[in-house]
Amino acid sequence: MIAIWKRELRSYFCSPIAYVFMGVVLFLFGMYYWQVVLMGSSYYIGQVYGVMFTWCMLFLPALTMKTFSEDRKNKTDQALITAPVSVTGIVWGKFLSAFSIYLFTMLITLIPAFVIGLFSDPSWASVFGNFLASLLYGAAIIAIGVFISSLTESQIVALVGTVGTSILLMLIDSLGAVFGNEIIETVVSWISFQARYTPFTNGIFNVSSVVFFLSVVAVFNFITARRLESRRWS
């Protein structure tokens, strides 16, 4: 798994993907932080993450679209799946490489918050709650994106499919309300990523939400591994 993680991480920085992703996300964070400075109130730091949350979920598919699609397109996937590495290690290595880029980017976004905190008293519970929630939600989207990438050899299809899934997950609450059925609304509220994300934005550490997001990561990585396993034996 470590070897796959290092290989994939190196490939991100040997292509423009990591630089473009980090550059765009940090530029947008910088713009919103600048607005916080102009407003003169550290209260809005939490809202910076709230606004950037949507952007990050739409940009994350750029990190996952190549995970398996590129190997299939370049016909290097057979060498990968027949290598003396478990399919679980391959999947988790690719997942962790994409998540590492996202984690590193998000850690950099905390620097302006700490600098502003030197001259004010921001609500750190809200700031770190938003930060943790973004990481958990992002990890789930990355796992889903890796799975979608394993289904196709087209990076564009993988990108569009993951973006569409991200948008659906952000809108699923409102879609559930459209049906006006109590059972459907209950099911939607249970699987809603947004409902699990919201408590953290208020500075509330919700253990059940942490377990939910980590379970989504584990389930989709497991499904991706089984998909890879079936191709190994076919």
C-alpha positions as CSV (number, residue, x, y, z in Angstrom):
1,M,0.0,0.0,0.0
2,I,2.8,2.4,0.9
3,A,4.5,1.8,-2.5
4,I,1.3,2.5,-4.3
5,W,0.7,5.6,-2.2
6,K,4.2,7.0,-3.0
7,R,3.8,6.1,-6.7
8,E,0.5,7.8,-7.1
9,L,1.5,10.8,-5.0
10,R,4.6,11.2,-7.3
11,S,2.4,11.0,-10.4
12,Y,0.2,13.9,-9.1
13,F,3.2,16.2,-8.9
14,C,4.6,15.0,-12.2
15,S,1.5,16.3,-13.8
16,P,-0.3,19.7,-13.5
17,I,-3.3,18.1,-11.5
18,A,-1.9,18.7,-8.0
19,Y,-0.6,22.2,-8.7
20,V,-3.8,23.3,-10.4
21,F,-6.0,21.8,-7.7
22,M,-4.0,23.4,-4.9
23,G,-3.5,26.7,-6.7
24,V,-7.2,27.2,-7.4
25,V,-8.4,26.1,-4.0
26,L,-5.9,28.2,-2.1
27,F,-6.5,31.2,-4.4
28,L,-10.3,31.0,-3.6
29,F,-9.6,30.6,0.1
30,G,-7.3,33.6,0.0
31,M,-10.0,35.7,-1.6
32,Y,-12.5,34.8,1.1
33,Y,-10.0,35.3,3.9
34,W,-9.2,38.8,2.4
35,Q,-12.9,39.6,2.7
36,V,-12.8,38.5,6.4
37,V,-9.9,41.0,6.9
38,L,-11.8,43.7,5.2
39,M,-14.9,43.0,7.4
40,G,-12.7,43.2,10.5
41,S,-14.3,40.3,12.3
42,S,-12.9,36.8,12.9
43,Y,-16.4,35.6,13.3
44,Y,-16.5,35.0,9.5
45,I,-13.6,32.5,9.4
46,G,-16.0,29.6,9.9
47,Q,-18.1,30.9,7.0
48,V,-15.0,30.9,4.8
49,Y,-15.0,27.1,5.1
50,G,-18.7,27.0,4.7
51,V,-18.5,28.8,1.4
52,M,-15.4,26.9,0.2
53,F,-17.0,23.6,1.1
54,T,-19.1,23.6,-2.0
55,W,-16.1,24.5,-4.2
56,C,-13.9,21.8,-2.7
57,M,-16.5,19.1,-3.3
58,L,-16.7,20.2,-6.9
59,F,-13.0,20.3,-7.4
60,L,-12.1,17.0,-5.7
61,P,-13.2,14.9,-8.7
62,A,-10.2,16.3,-10.5
63,L,-8.0,14.4,-8.1
64,T,-9.9,11.1,-8.4
65,M,-10.6,11.0,-12.1
66,K,-7.2,9.5,-13.0
67,T,-6.8,7.0,-10.2
68,F,-7.9,4.0,-12.2
69,S,-9.1,5.4,-15.5
70,E,-5.6,6.5,-16.6
71,D,-4.2,3.0,-16.0
72,R,-6.9,1.4,-18.0
73,K,-6.5,3.9,-20.9
74,N,-2.7,3.4,-20.9
75,K,-3.1,-0.4,-20.7
76,T,-1.0,-0.4,-17.5
77,D,-3.8,-1.7,-15.3
78,Q,-3.0,-5.4,-16.0
79,A,0.5,-4.9,-14.7
80,L,-0.9,-3.2,-11.7
81,I,-3.5,-5.8,-10.7
82,T,-1.2,-8.7,-11.4
83,A,1.6,-7.2,-9.3
84,P,2.4,-8.9,-5.9
85,V,0.2,-6.4,-4.1
86,S,-3.2,-7.0,-2.7
87,V,-6.1,-5.3,-4.4
88,T,-7.0,-3.7,-1.1
89,G,-3.6,-2.2,-0.8
90,I,-3.8,-0.9,-4.4
91,V,-7.2,0.8,-3.7
92,W,-6.2,2.3,-0.3
93,G,-2.9,3.5,-1.8
94,K,-4.7,5.4,-4.5
95,F,-7.3,6.7,-2.1
96,L,-4.7,7.9,0.4
97,S,-2.6,9.6,-2.4
98,A,-5.6,11.7,-3.5
99,F,-6.6,12.4,0.1
100,S,-3.0,13.4,1.0
101,I,-3.2,16.2,-1.6
102,Y,-6.5,17.4,-0.2
103,L,-5.3,17.2,3.4
104,F,-2.1,19.1,2.7
105,T,-4.2,21.8,0.9
106,M,-6.6,22.1,3.7
107,L,-3.8,22.3,6.3
108,I,-2.4,25.3,4.4
109,T,-5.8,27.0,4.7
110,L,-5.4,27.1,8.5
111,I,-2.4,29.4,8.3
112,P,-4.4,32.6,7.7
113,A,-6.8,31.6,10.4
114,F,-4.0,31.3,12.9
115,V,-2.5,34.7,11.7
116,I,-5.9,36.4,12.2
117,G,-6.2,34.7,15.5
118,L,-3.1,36.5,16.7
119,F,-5.0,39.8,16.6
120,S,-8.5,38.6,17.5
121,D,-10.5,35.8,19.2
122,P,-12.1,33.6,16.6
123,S,-14.4,30.7,17.5
124,W,-11.9,27.9,17.2
125,A,-14.6,25.3,17.8
126,S,-16.4,26.5,14.7
127,V,-13.2,26.8,12.7
128,F,-11.9,23.3,13.5
129,G,-15.4,21.9,13.3
130,N,-15.6,23.2,9.7
131,F,-12.1,22.0,9.0
132,L,-12.8,18.4,10.3
133,A,-16.1,18.2,8.6
134,S,-14.6,19.2,5.2
135,L,-11.9,16.5,5.6
136,L,-14.5,13.8,6.4
137,Y,-16.9,14.8,3.7
138,G,-14.0,15.2,1.3
139,A,-12.7,11.7,2.2
140,A,-16.1,10.2,1.4
141,I,-16.2,12.0,-2.0
142,I,-12.7,10.8,-2.8
143,A,-13.7,7.2,-2.0
144,I,-16.7,7.5,-4.3
145,G,-14.6,9.2,-7.0
146,V,-12.0,6.4,-6.9
147,F,-14.8,3.8,-7.3
148,I,-16.3,5.7,-10.3
149,S,-12.9,5.9,-11.8
150,S,-12.6,2.1,-11.6
151,L,-15.7,1.8,-13.8
152,T,-14.4,3.5,-16.9
153,E,-11.2,4.2,-18.8
154,S,-12.3,7.8,-19.7
155,Q,-11.1,10.4,-17.2
156,I,-13.8,12.8,-18.5
157,V,-16.6,10.3,-17.7
158,A,-15.1,9.7,-14.3
159,L,-14.8,13.5,-13.7
160,V,-18.4,14.2,-14.8
161,G,-19.8,11.2,-12.9
162,T,-18.1,12.2,-9.6
163,V,-19.1,15.9,-10.0
164,G,-22.7,14.8,-10.6
165,T,-22.6,12.6,-7.5
166,S,-21.2,15.4,-5.4
167,I,-24.0,17.8,-6.6
168,L,-26.6,15.1,-5.9
169,L,-25.3,14.5,-2.4
170,M,-25.5,18.3,-1.7
171,L,-29.0,18.5,-3.0
172,I,-30.5,15.2,-1.7
173,D,-32.1,16.9,1.3
174,S,-34.2,19.2,-0.9
175,L,-35.0,16.3,-3.2
176,G,-36.3,14.3,-0.3
177,A,-38.7,17.1,0.7
178,V,-40.1,17.2,-2.8
179,F,-41.8,13.7,-2.4
180,G,-43.5,14.8,0.8
181,N,-43.4,11.2,2.1
182,E,-42.3,10.7,5.8
183,I,-40.6,7.4,5.1
184,I,-38.6,8.8,2.2
185,E,-37.7,11.9,4.2
186,T,-36.5,9.7,7.1
187,V,-34.3,7.6,4.8
188,V,-32.9,10.7,3.0
189,S,-32.1,12.4,6.3
190,W,-30.3,9.3,7.4
191,I,-28.1,9.0,4.3
192,S,-27.8,12.8,3.9
193,F,-24.2,13.9,3.8
194,Q,-25.2,17.5,4.4
195,A,-27.1,16.6,7.6
196,R,-24.0,14.8,8.9
197,Y,-21.8,17.7,8.0
198,T,-23.9,20.5,9.6
199,P,-23.3,19.8,13.3
200,F,-19.5,20.3,12.9
201,T,-20.1,23.8,11.4
202,N,-21.6,24.8,14.8
203,G,-18.6,23.5,16.7
204,I,-20.3,20.2,17.7
205,F,-18.2,17.1,17.5
206,N,-20.7,14.4,16.4
207,V,-19.3,10.9,16.8
208,S,-22.1,9.3,14.7
209,S,-21.2,11.6,11.8
210,V,-17.5,10.6,12.0
211,V,-18.5,6.9,12.0
212,F,-20.8,7.6,9.0
213,F,-18.2,9.2,6.8
214,L,-15.5,6.7,7.7
215,S,-18.0,3.9,6.9
216,V,-18.7,5.4,3.5
217,V,-15.0,5.5,2.8
218,A,-14.5,1.9,3.9
219,V,-17.6,0.6,2.0
220,F,-16.6,2.3,-1.3
221,N,-13.0,1.3,-1.0
222,F,-14.2,-2.3,-0.4
223,I,-16.5,-2.2,-3.4
224,T,-13.6,-0.8,-5.6
225,A,-11.3,-3.6,-4.3
226,R,-13.9,-6.2,-5.3
227,R,-14.3,-4.6,-8.7
228,L,-10.5,-4.8,-9.1
229,E,-10.5,-8.4,-7.8
230,S,-13.0,-9.4,-10.4
231,R,-10.9,-7.9,-13.2
232,R,-7.8,-9.7,-11.8
233,W,-9.4,-13.1,-12.2
234,S,-11.3,-12.5,-15.4
